[in-house]
Amino acid sequence: MTHRTVSGVRPGLPDDVRAEVAAPSPACPVEITLAALRGRWTTLVVRELLRRDRHAYGELAAALPELSDKVLSERLAQLVGAGVVRRTRTAGWPSTVSYELTSRGRELGPVLQALWDWGAAEPGA
């Protein structure tokens, strides 16, 4: 993502015509990012996938023991649909399913770090 500095534009505001809207739009890059990360537990699932290249479903479930199978399945399907995660099924008996971040998904690492840093900062600082 490129932010160009333009005189009269404050830092943090993109120099992009899509930013000049009067109402939320699904085409807005910020809305696209928020939609990909929507839902409780989603950021923790992404965090686990950032820690290692590939995870079997059971490994993700074990890493997040308080997360129900239903919600984990929903979050993984959501992330696959958003192009953040790749699901791979290996033939054999029993077949195995693994999950890994796509290159686009790995780009969320600095985004999550920025969210962490902002949330950890002293309010009003």
C-alpha positions in Angstrom: 0.0 0.0 0.0 1.4 3.3 -1.0 0.7 6.6 0.8 1.8 9.6 -1.1 2.3 12.9 0.8 0.4 15.7 -0.9 0.5 19.3 0.3 -2.7 20.0 2.1 -3.4 16.3 2.9 -2.8 15.2 6.5 -0.6 12.1 7.2 -2.5 8.9 7.3 -5.0 10.0 4.7 -4.5 8.3 1.4 -4.1 10.2 -1.8 -6.6 8.0 -3.6 -9.9 8.9 -5.3 -11.6 6.0 -3.4 -11.0 8.0 -0.2 -13.2 10.8 -1.4 -16.6 9.1 -0.6 -19.4 10.4 1.6 -20.6 7.0 2.7 -19.0 3.6 3.4 -18.3 1.5 0.3 -17.4 -2.1 -0.1 -14.8 -1.0 -2.6 -12.9 1.0 0.0 -9.6 -0.6 0.8 -10.1 0.0 4.6 -13.5 -1.7 4.4 -12.0 -4.6 2.5 -9.4 -5.1 5.2 -11.9 -4.8 8.0 -14.2 -7.3 6.3 -11.3 -9.8 5.9 -10.5 -9.5 9.7 -14.2 -9.3 10.9 -15.4 -11.4 13.7 -14.1 -12.4 17.0 -11.1 -14.7 16.9 -10.1 -13.9 13.3 -7.0 -12.0 14.3 -5.9 -14.8 16.6 -6.3 -17.3 13.8 -4.2 -15.1 11.5 -1.6 -14.7 14.3 -1.3 -18.5 14.6 -0.9 -18.8 10.8 1.8 -16.1 10.9 3.8 -18.1 13.4 4.3 -21.1 11.1 4.1 -21.7 7.4 1.4 -24.4 7.5 -1.1 -25.7 10.1 -3.3 -28.7 10.2 -6.8 -28.0 11.4 -6.1 -29.8 14.7 -3.0 -27.8 15.3 -5.0 -24.6 15.0 -7.7 -26.0 17.3 -5.0 -26.9 19.9 -3.3 -23.5 19.7 -6.7 -21.8 20.4 -8.3 -24.2 22.9 -11.2 -21.9 23.9 -12.2 -21.4 20.2 -15.1 -23.8 19.3 -14.8 -26.0 16.2 -17.8 -24.2 14.7 -16.2 -20.8 14.9 -12.8 -22.0 13.8 -14.3 -23.5 10.7 -16.3 -20.3 10.0 -13.2 -18.1 10.5 -11.1 -20.3 8.2 -13.8 -20.3 5.5 -14.1 -16.6 5.8 -10.3 -16.1 5.5 -10.1 -18.5 2.5 -13.0 -16.6 0.8 -11.1 -13.3 1.4 -8.0 -14.7 -0.2 -6.0 -14.5 3.1 -5.7 -18.2 3.6 -5.1 -21.2 1.3 -6.7 -24.5 2.2 -5.0 -27.6 0.9 -6.5 -31.1 1.1 -4.0 -34.0 0.8 -5.2 -37.2 -0.7 -4.9 -40.5 1.2 -6.7 -42.1 4.1 -7.4 -40.3 6.1 -7.1 -37.2 4.0 -5.5 -34.2 5.7 -6.4 -30.6 5.4 -3.9 -27.8 6.1 -4.1 -24.1 6.1 -1.5 -21.5 5.3 -1.4 -17.7 4.6 -1.3 -16.6 1.0 1.2 -13.9 0.2 -1.6 -11.4 0.6 -2.4 -12.9 4.0 1.2 -12.6 5.1 1.0 -8.9 4.4 -1.5 -8.6 7.3 1.4 -9.1 9.7 2.4 -5.4 9.8 -1.3 -4.5 9.9 -1.9 -6.6 13.0 1.3 -5.1 14.5 0.0 -1.6 13.9 -3.3 -2.4 15.5 -1.5 -3.9 18.5 0.7 -0.9 18.8 -2.2 1.5 18.6 -4.2 -0.4 21.2 -1.2 -0.7 23.6 -0.4 3.0 23.5 -1.5 5.2 26.3 -4.9 6.8 25.5 -4.5 10.5 24.7 -0.7 10.2 24.1 
